[in-house]
Amino acid sequence: MKVLSSFPQASTKAGSLTKEGSPSLPETSADDQLVRALLRRRLGSRTPDWFSPLSFSLEEGEAPVLTVSMPHELFFRWYAERGRSALEKAARSVLGDRTSLRYEWPHKKSPHLPSGVLSAEARKAFPCFDDYLVSSRNKDDIRLLRAALQKFPGMILLRGASGTGKSHLARAAFCNLYEQSHGKAVFLSGSEILSRFRRSPDFLQRFARGYDAVVVDDLQLLEQDQNLQKELAALLDVIEDRTFFLGTLSLDGYLIPELHDRLCSRLCLLLPEPDLDVRLRFVQMCMKKAGLPEHRSSSLLMARRCLRLRHLQGLVEQIRLRYEQNGKMPSSAEMAHMLENSGPATPADADSILAAVAAHYGCTSSQLCENTRKRELSRPRQIAMYLCRTLLGESYPSLGLLFGGKDHTTVMYAVKKIEKLKVTNKNVHSLVTKLTKQCANAVPGGTKPV
């Protein structure tokens, strides 16, 4: 369960204190009566003393939001120690696991709540930065992101293709912002904002009050409603000096220029697609979590042949089910069949590049990947490394793994040497050009030098 926020209400519609010092009950609504009855039934026959002063309003949708109104801040602190855990467990039970809780109470000033009010159970549902697989390609972006989150307020846009970890980073950033804002933070998806805006056009204006940090995942879903995009662009101008905003946007997503430009006006990070090194580590991590035996050849084959992390996760799940049935890892033929149906493979994959270079020099692909120092294989291997680097954009460490576990500096040396020989040696230039065209036929859009 997510606990979205704990913040004061703008109005003072809740009841006042009686002479005895106990809070009077606010006026009840149909939502309040229904939710109260469901929760009371779940809490048991004896109603806790902290339950009666509460009032509830439920905002239904794909991810429902239950607002719990408190009579005042001191009551919230008392309730947090005695009943918060029980109420959140009951709410999750009767309203569903995707339900988010939001607390509010009447007060003119925002209270200073202690950090870490996100419950331990809710925290487990969100990933952290330590879980994100960092490589040479994305380490600078992650460093900039974590540094920017410490400067309050701010604005960050994360862009990237599917599977680059945008949602993972957004959720990790939300946990960070939640603590910094003392609980006055909210995490929503683009679909949730779209559905709420269509039900209530003034949703964004109400939504902006009371939050110091806003995280929105999948902003590309807002392209269905230009009026909503205009409202959001105007809102960002208003709240930029007091609210931290972080959004994620897919590469193929389209937003109107005024919103897109506004989002790009601060820190905008383009997340690279996972390279071979990241894909291999991801597969190994998934296999370990699934309780599968370490199988380096299968892990490397899956990482080389499959681009998407989610598809790799699906492959590991298939292997786990097979392993549970017969106690064996899949054979080479079974792996090949599984990979054919696992989604898009790497364009002009390393196998085709190795095969093309090996065919020209009269050797085999496996010989090029051997960790040997045979002189006759030195030049073919360097050309193969160069082509894999320029055509596939693989990182130096991942290419080192591909070519028999060589150090990344060896790959860097090979790539730089071929780049120099292309300028000084006509034969090398002609050969590299020929092999590049041959291999690039399988690459959408041709080569993509890095």
Kinemage of the C-alpha trace (Angstrom):
@kinemage 1
@onewidth
@group {chain A} dominant
@subgroup {mainchain}
@vectorlist {calphas} color= white
{ca met a 1} P 0.000 0.000 0.000
{ca lys a 2} L 1.201 3.502 -0.823
{ca val a 3} L 0.796 6.268 1.738
{ca leu a 4} L 0.679 9.321 -0.456
{ca ser a 5} L 0.871 12.134 2.019
{ca ser a 6} L 0.179 13.488 5.451
{ca phe a 7} L -0.705 17.157 5.188
{ca pro a 8} L -3.140 19.758 6.520
{ca gln a 9} L -6.412 20.536 4.802
{ca ala a 10} L -6.874 23.968 3.284
{ca ser a 11} L -10.284 24.227 4.902
{ca thr a 12} L -11.480 23.625 8.459
{ca lys a 13} L -14.586 21.567 7.842
{ca ala a 14} L -13.655 18.897 10.398
{ca gly a 15} L -15.198 19.048 13.846
{ca ser a 16} L -13.895 21.133 16.720
{ca leu a 17} L -12.915 19.960 20.193
{ca thr a 18} L -15.607 19.360 22.787
{ca lys a 19} L -15.367 20.503 26.387
{ca glu a 20} L -13.916 17.150 27.376
{ca gly a 21} L -11.156 17.586 24.788
{ca ser a 22} L -12.323 14.811 22.473
{ca pro a 23} L -12.835 15.670 18.786
{ca ser a 24} L -16.350 16.020 17.463
{ca leu a 25} L -17.292 14.052 14.387
{ca pro a 26} L -17.338 15.745 10.969
{ca glu a 27} L -20.374 15.514 8.761
{ca thr a 28} L -20.574 12.119 7.101
{ca ser a 29} L -21.014 11.403 3.407
{ca ala a 30} L -22.108 8.259 1.560
{ca asp a 31} L -18.453 7.408 0.936
{ca asp a 32} L -17.662 7.917 4.598
{ca gln a 33} L -20.508 5.698 5.785
{ca leu a 34} L -19.669 2.896 3.341
{ca val a 35} L -15.920 2.921 4.016
{ca arg a 36} L -16.515 3.247 7.767
{ca ala a 37} L -18.785 0.188 7.753
{ca leu a 38} L -16.289 -1.892 5.738
{ca leu a 39} L -13.352 -0.909 7.906
{ca arg a 40} L -15.238 -1.403 11.185
{ca arg a 41} L -16.210 -4.914 10.072
{ca arg a 42} L -12.572 -5.705 9.257
{ca leu a 43} L -11.258 -4.211 12.508
{ca gly a 44} L -13.488 -6.485 14.588
{ca ser a 45} L -16.454 -6.269 16.903
{ca arg a 46} L -14.791 -3.872 19.333
{ca thr a 47} L -14.203 -0.526 17.637
{ca pro a 48} L -10.818 1.024 18.626
{ca asp a 49} L -10.943 4.381 20.424
{ca trp a 50} L -8.968 6.055 17.627
{ca phe a 51} L -11.452 5.047 14.909
{ca ser a 52} L -14.573 7.098 15.707
{ca pro a 53} L -13.053 10.606 15.187
{ca leu a 54} L -11.902 9.711 11.660
{ca ser a 55} L -13.788 10.522 8.470
{ca phe a 56} L -13.188 9.050 5.038
{ca ser a 57} L -13.573 9.898 1.371
{ca leu a 58} L -12.770 7.463 -1.434
{ca glu a 59} L -11.620 8.438 -4.920
{ca glu a 60} L -12.173 5.393 -7.072
{ca gly a 61} L -10.168 4.456 -10.148
{ca glu a 62} L -7.482 2.069 -11.324
{ca ala a 63} L -5.566 2.905 -8.154
{ca pro a 64} L -8.097 4.124 -5.530
{ca val a 65} L -7.120 6.873 -3.090
{ca leu a 66} L -8.600 6.816 0.414
{ca thr a 67} L -8.394 10.159 2.200
{ca val a 68} L -8.476 9.873 5.989
{ca ser a 69} L -9.390 13.148 7.718
{ca met a 70} L -8.055 13.817 11.212
{ca pro a 71} L -9.482 16.331 13.691
{ca his a 72} L -6.029 17.858 14.228
{ca glu a 73} L -2.291 17.206 13.965
{ca leu a 74} L -1.805 16.017 17.553
{ca phe a 75} L -4.477 13.408 17.024
{ca phe a 76} L -2.596 12.168 13.962
{ca arg a 77} L 0.559 11.673 16.005
{ca trp a 78} L -1.433 9.773 18.660
{ca tyr a 79} L -3.176 7.682 15.992
{ca ala a 80} L 0.115 6.923 14.198
{ca glu a 81} L 1.402 5.133 17.284
{ca arg a 82} L -1.771 3.206 18.116
{ca gly a 83} L -3.868 2.529 15.051
{ca arg a 84} L -2.146 3.455 11.808
{ca ser a 85} L -0.797 -0.019 11.045
{ca ala a 86} L -4.146 -1.687 11.756
{ca leu a 87} L -6.141 0.796 9.655
{ca glu a 88} L -3.812 0.571 6.658
{ca lys a 89} L -3.918 -3.236 6.803
{ca ala a 90} L -7.722 -3.157 6.968
{ca ala a 91} L -7.956 -0.669 4.082
{ca arg a 92} L -5.709 -2.839 1.937
{ca ser a 93} L -7.846 -5.858 2.740
{ca val a 94} L -11.232 -4.344 1.846
{ca leu a 95} L -10.272 -1.900 -0.924
{ca gly a 96} L -7.419 -3.760 -2.666
{ca asp a 97} L -3.627 -3.780 -2.621
{ca arg a 98} L -3.367 -0.836 -5.057
{ca thr a 99} L -5.201 1.523 -2.719
{ca ser a 100} L -3.219 4.574 -1.589
{ca leu a 101} L -3.816 6.355 1.716
{ca arg a 102} L -3.693 10.109 2.195
{ca tyr a 103} L -4.000 11.827 5.568
{ca glu a 104} L -5.208 15.372 6.179
{ca trp a 105} L -6.336 17.573 9.039
{ca pro a 106} L -7.455 21.224 9.424
{ca his a 107} L -4.607 23.583 10.145
{ca lys a 108} L -3.328 26.842 8.710
{ca lys a 109} L 0.332 25.879 8.788
{ca ser a 110} L 2.017 22.821 7.410
{ca pro a 111} L 3.281 20.711 10.305
{ca his a 112} L 6.859 19.510 10.445
{ca leu a 113} L 6.438 15.754 10.325
{ca pro a 114} L 9.352 13.452 11.053
{ca ser a 115} L 10.987 11.875 8.030
{ca gly a 116} L 10.354 8.253 7.310
{ca val a 117} L 6.561 8.359 7.759
{ca leu a 118} L 6.314 6.028 4.770
{ca ser a 119} L 5.448 2.737 6.411
{ca ala a 120} L 7.867 -0.178 6.178
{ca glu a 121} L 5.298 -2.164 4.210
{ca ala a 122} L 4.808 0.638 1.700
{ca arg a 123} L 8.559 1.153 1.380
{ca lys a 124} L 9.020 -2.478 0.319
{ca ala a 125} L 6.744 -1.871 -2.666
{ca phe a 126} L 9.119 0.752 -4.044
{ca pro a 127} L 12.542 -0.061 -5.523
{ca cys a 128} L 15.667 1.814 -4.444
{ca phe a 129} L 18.662 3.227 -6.274
{ca asp a 130} L 20.863 0.382 -5.067
{ca asp a 131} L 18.682 -2.072 -7.032
{ca tyr a 132} L 19.265 -0.218 -10.305
{ca leu a 133} L 21.901 -1.826 -12.528
{ca val a 134} L 24.551 0.820 -13.195
{ca ser a 135} L 26.915 0.545 -16.154
{ca ser a 136} L 29.514 2.728 -17.817
{ca arg a 137} L 26.753 4.064 -20.067
{ca asn a 138} L 24.371 5.288 -17.390
{ca lys a 139} L 26.500 5.910 -14.305
{ca asp a 140} L 26.860 9.649 -15.020
{ca asp a 141} L 23.091 10.033 -15.470
{ca ile a 142} L 22.390 8.258 -12.180
{ca arg a 143} L 24.964 10.409 -10.395
{ca leu a 144} L 23.368 13.603 -11.764
{ca leu a 145} L 19.875 12.382 -10.846
{ca arg a 146} L 20.775 11.604 -7.244
{ca ala a 147} L 22.561 14.947 -6.871
{ca ala a 148} L 19.591 16.861 -8.344
{ca leu a 149} L 17.178 15.222 -5.889
{ca gln a 150} L 19.040 16.891 -3.019
{ca lys a 151} L 18.315 20.395 -4.368
{ca phe a 152} L 14.778 21.305 -3.375
{ca pro a 153} L 12.702 22.424 -5.313
{ca gly a 154} L 13.571 21.258 -8.817
{ca met a 155} L 12.367 19.645 -12.013
{ca ile a 156} L 13.627 16.448 -13.651
{ca leu a 157} L 12.542 14.670 -16.821
{ca leu a 158} L 13.641 11.073 -17.435
{ca arg a 159} L 13.400 9.924 -21.046
{ca gly a 160} L 14.167 6.537 -22.500
{ca ala a 161} L 12.915 3.537 -24.416
{ca ser a 162} L 10.894 0.778 -22.798
{ca gly a 163} L 13.019 -1.234 -20.406
{ca thr a 164} L 15.572 1.458 -19.578
{ca gly a 165} L 14.403 1.688 -15.958
{ca lys a 166} L 12.484 4.983 -15.983
{ca ser a 167} L 9.755 3.727 -13.662
{ca his a 168} L 12.304 2.091 -11.362
{ca leu a 169} L 14.197 5.366 -10.955
{ca ala a 170} L 10.982 7.387 -10.566
{ca arg a 171} L 9.824 5.182 -7.693
{ca ala a 172} L 13.251 5.265 -6.056
{ca ala a 173} L 13.257 9.069 -6.382
{ca phe a 174} L 9.771 9.222 -4.832
{ca cys a 175} L 11.006 7.496 -1.659
{ca asn a 176} L 13.846 10.015 -1.490
{ca leu a 177} L 11.537 13.002 -2.023
{ca tyr a 178} L 8.993 11.615 0.442
{ca glu a 179} L 11.511 11.766 3.251
{ca gln a 180} L 12.798 15.210 2.267
{ca ser a 181} L 9.271 16.650 2.125
{ca his a 182} L 8.258 14.984 5.434
{ca gly a 183} L 5.529 12.968 3.752
{ca lys a 184} L 4.124 15.711 1.512
{ca ala a 185} L 4.814 13.808 -1.722
{ca val a 186} L 2.656 11.945 -4.234
{ca phe a 187} L 3.327 9.325 -6.907
{ca leu a 188} L 0.861 8.966 -9.793
{ca ser a 189} L 0.828 7.413 -13.235
{ca gly a 190} L -0.136 9.323 -16.359
{ca ser a 191} L -3.281 7.186 -16.681
{ca glu a 192} L -4.407 8.101 -13.156
{ca ile a 193} L -3.992 11.834 -13.830
{ca leu a 194} L -5.855 11.485 -17.143
{ca ser a 195} L -8.828 9.664 -15.621
{ca arg a 196} L -9.090 12.033 -12.644
{ca phe a 197} L -8.843 15.128 -14.854
{ca arg a 198} L -11.654 13.857 -17.060
{ca arg a 199} L -13.878 13.299 -14.015
{ca ser a 200} L -12.974 16.643 -12.456
{ca pro a 201} L -11.409 19.378 -14.684
{ca asp a 202} L -10.174 21.306 -11.620
{ca phe a 203} L -8.269 18.236 -10.417
{ca leu a 204} L -4.797 19.686 -11.147
{ca gln a 205} L -5.466 22.853 -9.177
{ca arg a 206} L -6.659 20.868 -6.145
{ca phe a 207} L -3.909 18.326 -6.652
{ca ala a 208} L -1.144 20.957 -6.462
{ca arg a 209} L -2.180 22.148 -3.005
{ca gly a 210} L -0.551 20.413 -0.087
{ca tyr a 211} L 2.283 18.627 -1.923
{ca asp a 212} L 5.939 19.607 -1.940
{ca ala a 213} L 6.979 16.856 -4.358
{ca val a 214} L 5.138 15.292 -7.304
{ca val a 215} L 6.296 12.258 -9.302
{ca val a 216} L 4.401 11.323 -12.483
{ca asp a 217} L 5.235 8.143 -14.386
{ca asp a 218} L 4.426 7.663 -18.107
{ca leu a 219} L 3.716 11.265 -19.123
{ca gln a 220} L 3.248 10.059 -22.723
{ca leu a 221} L -0.225 8.853 -21.708
{ca leu a 222} L -1.285 12.505 -21.438
{ca glu a 223} L -1.003 12.927 -25.227
{ca gln a 224} L -4.666 11.859 -25.455
{ca asp a 225} L -5.785 15.180 -23.946
{ca gln a 226} L -4.205 18.463 -25.074
{ca asn a 227} L -6.256 20.500 -22.610
{ca leu a 228} L -4.775 18.492 -19.765
{ca gln a 229} L -1.282 19.095 -21.125
{ca lys a 230} L -1.931 22.843 -21.280
{ca glu a 231} L -3.212 22.828 -17.700
{ca leu a 232} L -0.137 20.918 -16.533
{ca ala a 233} L 2.235 23.282 -18.356
{ca ala a 234} L 0.558 26.272 -16.688
{ca leu a 235} L 0.643 24.550 -13.313
{ca leu a 236} L 4.382 23.844 -13.583
{ca asp a 237} L 4.993 27.562 -14.078
{ca val a 238} L 3.062 28.324 -10.891
{ca ile a 239} L 4.616 25.702 -8.606
{ca glu a 240} L 8.221 25.728 -9.858
{ca asp a 241} L 9.497 27.779 -6.894
{ca arg a 242} L 7.955 25.595 -4.196
{ca thr a 243} L 7.407 22.076 -5.570
{ca phe a 244} L 9.739 19.371 -6.830
{ca phe a 245} L 8.438 17.731 -10.021
{ca leu a 246} L 9.806 14.566 -11.624
{ca gly a 247} L 8.295 12.925 -14.697
{ca thr a 248} L 9.106 10.048 -17.034
{ca leu a 249} L 8.499 10.058 -20.782
{ca ser a 250} L 9.046 7.333 -23.378
{ca leu a 251} L 11.100 8.096 -26.476
{ca asp a 252} L 8.121 7.730 -28.782
{ca gly a 253} L 5.845 9.810 -26.566
{ca tyr a 254} L 4.465 13.098 -27.902
{ca leu a 255} L 3.602 16.131 -25.805
{ca ile a 256} L 2.550 19.578 -26.958
{ca pro a 257} L 5.565 21.927 -27.334
{ca glu a 258} L 4.678 24.194 -24.411
{ca leu a 259} L 4.613 21.248 -21.980
{ca his a 260} L 7.568 19.415 -23.519
{ca asp a 261} L 9.738 22.549 -23.505
{ca arg a 262} L 8.735 23.300 -19.924
{ca leu a 263} L 9.756 19.800 -18.812
{ca cys a 264} L 13.084 20.097 -20.631
{ca ser a 265} L 13.895 23.489 -19.088
{ca arg a 266} L 15.739 21.936 -16.129
{ca leu a 267} L 17.481 18.565 -15.844
{ca cys a 268} L 16.544 16.246 -18.724
{ca leu a 269} L 18.231 12.823 -18.786
{ca leu a 270} L 18.131 10.357 -21.685
{ca leu a 271} L 18.554 6.863 -20.285
{ca pro a 272} L 20.492 4.493 -22.583
{ca glu a 273} L 19.183 1.061 -23.433
{ca pro a 274} L 20.740 -1.723 -21.339
{ca asp a 275} L 23.978 -3.018 -22.848
{ca leu a 276} L 25.206 -6.599 -22.772
{ca asp a 277} L 26.857 -6.168 -19.381
{ca val a 278} L 23.630 -4.924 -17.760
{ca arg a 279} L 21.503 -7.574 -19.465
{ca leu a 280} L 23.861 -10.318 -18.288
{ca arg a 281} L 23.842 -9.060 -14.690
{ca phe a 282} L 20.057 -8.779 -14.826
{ca val a 283} L 19.666 -12.368 -16.030
{ca gln a 284} L 22.040 -13.649 -13.356
{ca met a 285} L 20.147 -11.695 -10.683
{ca cys a 286} L 16.783 -13.056 -11.866
{ca met a 287} L 18.103 -16.623 -11.973
{ca lys a 288} L 19.467 -16.311 -8.450
{ca lys a 289} L 16.142 -14.967 -7.150
{ca ala a 290} L 14.338 -17.831 -8.918
{ca gly a 291} L 16.547 -20.377 -7.159
{ca leu a 292} L 18.087 -21.633 -10.414
{ca pro a 293} L 21.634 -23.030 -10.568
{ca glu a 294} L 24.318 -20.785 -11.993
{ca his a 295} L 24.523 -21.455 -15.732
{ca arg a 296} L 26.847 -18.933 -17.329
{ca ser a 297} L 26.491 -20.116 -20.916
{ca ser a 298} L 22.681 -19.863 -20.833
{ca ser a 299} L 22.825 -16.480 -19.083
{ca leu a 300} L 25.223 -15.078 -21.663
{ca leu a 301} L 23.202 -16.500 -24.560
{ca met a 302} L 19.987 -14.902 -23.293
{ca ala a 303} L 21.705 -11.575 -22.597
{ca arg a 304} L 23.279 -11.505 -26.071
{ca arg a 305} L 20.144 -12.471 -27.961
{ca cys a 306} L 17.441 -10.503 -26.126
{ca leu a 307} L 17.295 -6.697 -25.814
{ca arg a 308} L 14.454 -6.144 -23.337
{ca leu a 309} L 14.835 -6.707 -19.614
{ca arg a 310} L 11.182 -7.648 -19.235
{ca his a 311} L 11.529 -10.277 -21.956
{ca leu a 312} L 14.605 -11.634 -20.198
{ca gln a 313} L 12.564 -11.818 -17.007
{ca gly a 314} L 9.954 -13.850 -18.904
{ca leu a 315} L 12.630 -16.211 -20.208
{ca val a 316} L 13.920 -16.839 -16.700
{ca glu a 317} L 10.360 -17.602 -15.567
{ca gln a 318} L 10.025 -20.197 -18.359
{ca ile a 319} L 13.322 -21.776 -17.320
{ca arg a 320} L 12.199 -21.841 -13.676
{ca leu a 321} L 8.980 -23.677 -14.537
{ca arg a 322} L 10.851 -26.196 -16.680
{ca tyr a 323} L 13.427 -26.704 -13.941
{ca glu a 324} L 10.708 -27.343 -11.351
{ca gln a 325} L 9.147 -30.004 -13.608
{ca asn a 326} L 12.214 -32.023 -14.608
{ca gly a 327} L 15.084 -30.713 -12.474
{ca lys a 328} L 17.170 -29.827 -15.540
{ca met a 329} L 18.180 -26.626 -17.292
{ca pro a 330} L 16.914 -26.329 -20.911
{ca ser a 331} L 19.005 -27.889 -23.668
{ca ser a 332} L 20.562 -25.806 -26.446
{ca ala a 333} L 17.674 -26.669 -28.780
{ca glu a 334} L 15.077 -25.715 -26.165
{ca met a 335} L 16.881 -22.434 -25.451
{ca ala a 336} L 16.954 -21.634 -29.181
{ca his a 337} L 13.199 -22.255 -29.434
{ca met a 338} L 12.505 -20.081 -26.371
{ca leu a 339} L 14.646 -17.249 -27.738
{ca glu a 340} L 12.790 -17.257 -31.058
{ca asn a 341} L 9.600 -16.331 -29.217
{ca ser a 342} L 11.104 -13.944 -26.649
{ca gly a 343} L 10.610 -10.659 -28.508
{ca pro a 344} L 13.005 -8.486 -30.510
{ca ala a 345} L 16.577 -9.715 -30.734
{ca thr a 346} L 19.636 -7.532 -31.081
{ca pro a 347} L 19.830 -6.022 -34.591
{ca ala a 348} L 22.803 -7.426 -36.524
{ca asp a 349} L 23.640 -9.335 -33.375
{ca ala a 350} L 27.173 -10.256 -32.381
{ca asp a 351} L 26.764 -13.728 -33.868
{ca ser a 352} L 26.213 -12.348 -37.379
{ca ile a 353} L 29.159 -9.948 -37.034
{ca leu a 354} L 31.454 -12.715 -35.797
{ca ala a 355} L 30.284 -14.985 -38.608
{ca ala a 356} L 30.986 -12.340 -41.263
{ca val a 357} L 34.509 -11.623 -39.956
{ca ala a 358} L 35.270 -15.329 -39.506
{ca ala a 359} L 34.112 -16.135 -43.046
{ca his a 360} L 36.435 -13.484 -44.502
{ca tyr a 361} L 39.495 -14.712 -42.587
{ca gly a 362} L 38.747 -18.415 -42.879
{ca cys a 363} L 38.330 -19.142 -39.164
{ca thr a 364} L 35.375 -19.833 -36.885
{ca ser a 365} L 33.346 -17.537 -34.646
{ca ser a 366} L 34.324 -19.558 -31.578
{ca gln a 367} L 38.009 -19.025 -32.371
{ca leu a 368} L 37.476 -15.248 -32.377
{ca cys a 369} L 35.925 -15.496 -28.898
{ca glu a 370} L 38.679 -17.669 -27.424
{ca asn a 371} L 40.875 -16.083 -24.788
{ca thr a 372} L 44.097 -16.835 -26.682
{ca arg a 373} L 46.946 -14.762 -28.122
{ca lys a 374} L 47.355 -16.501 -31.471
{ca arg a 375} L 48.868 -13.963 -33.822
{ca glu a 376} L 46.789 -15.024 -36.824
{ca leu a 377} L 43.608 -14.242 -34.888
{ca ser a 378} L 44.708 -10.872 -33.538
{ca arg a 379} L 43.624 -8.700 -36.498
{ca pro a 380} L 40.298 -10.524 -37.150
{ca arg a 381} L 39.416 -10.260 -33.458
{ca gln a 382} L 40.223 -6.516 -33.396
{ca ile a 383} L 38.029 -5.916 -36.452
{ca ala a 384} L 35.202 -7.928 -34.875
{ca met a 385} L 35.509 -5.878 -31.671
{ca tyr a 386} L 35.441 -2.654 -33.679
{ca leu a 387} L 32.314 -3.700 -35.617
{ca cys a 388} L 30.496 -4.817 -32.464
{ca arg a 389} L 31.311 -1.487 -30.846
{ca thr a 390} L 30.216 0.707 -33.774
{ca leu a 391} L 27.225 -1.319 -34.968
{ca leu a 392} L 25.781 -2.512 -31.658
{ca gly a 393} L 26.999 0.263 -29.364
{ca glu a 394} L 28.066 -2.271 -26.756
{ca ser a 395} L 30.159 -1.076 -23.803
{ca tyr a 396} L 33.827 -2.033 -23.527
{ca pro a 397} L 33.273 -4.263 -20.451
{ca ser a 398} L 30.418 -6.145 -22.162
{ca leu a 399} L 32.575 -6.701 -25.261
{ca gly a 400} L 35.336 -8.002 -23.032
{ca leu a 401} L 32.873 -10.609 -21.740
{ca leu a 402} L 31.866 -11.518 -25.282
{ca phe a 403} L 35.444 -12.048 -26.430
{ca gly a 404} L 36.504 -14.628 -23.883
{ca gly a 405} L 36.531 -12.494 -20.732
{ca lys a 406} L 39.155 -9.988 -21.864
{ca asp a 407} L 39.766 -6.773 -19.948
{ca his a 408} L 37.905 -3.705 -21.212
{ca thr a 409} L 41.194 -1.922 -21.869
{ca thr a 410} L 42.072 -4.607 -24.430
{ca val a 411} L 38.837 -3.868 -26.288
{ca met a 412} L 39.484 -0.108 -26.134
{ca tyr a 413} L 42.958 -0.654 -27.599
{ca ala a 414} L 41.543 -2.801 -30.426
{ca val a 415} L 38.839 -0.277 -31.356
{ca lys a 416} L 41.269 2.662 -31.382
{ca lys a 417} L 43.805 0.692 -33.426
{ca ile a 418} L 41.269 -0.140 -36.157
{ca glu a 419} L 40.110 3.493 -36.201
{ca lys a 420} L 43.709 4.578 -36.877
{ca leu a 421} L 44.310 1.857 -39.491
{ca lys a 422} L 41.194 2.969 -41.360
{ca val a 423} L 42.953 6.279 -41.944
{ca thr a 424} L 46.442 4.998 -42.709
{ca asn a 425} L 45.807 1.613 -44.382
{ca lys a 426} L 43.631 1.452 -47.520
{ca asn a 427} L 43.184 -2.313 -47.310
{ca val a 428} L 41.879 -2.128 -43.756
{ca his a 429} L 39.609 0.775 -44.711
{ca ser a 430} L 38.123 -1.164 -47.635
{ca leu a 431} L 37.653 -4.322 -45.584
{ca val a 432} L 35.986 -2.537 -42.658
{ca thr a 433} L 33.712 -0.635 -45.053
{ca lys a 434} L 32.730 -3.873 -46.811
{ca leu a 435} L 32.025 -5.758 -43.567
{ca thr a 436} L 30.175 -2.776 -42.094
{ca lys a 437} L 27.782 -2.637 -45.061
{ca gln a 438} L 27.332 -6.395 -44.972
{ca cys a 439} L 26.474 -6.454 -41.264
{ca ala a 440} L 24.515 -3.198 -41.238
{ca asn a 441} L 21.916 -4.645 -43.606
{ca ala a 442} L 20.330 -6.158 -40.532
{ca val a 443} L 20.451 -2.906 -38.576
{ca pro a 444} L 17.350 -0.651 -38.877
{ca gly a 445} L 18.553 2.734 -40.046
{ca gly a 446} L 22.098 1.603 -40.786
{ca thr a 447} L 25.099 2.017 -38.502
{ca lys a 448} L 25.103 3.975 -35.286
{ca pro a 449} L 28.652 4.938 -34.334
{ca val a 450} L 29.213 5.673 -30.670
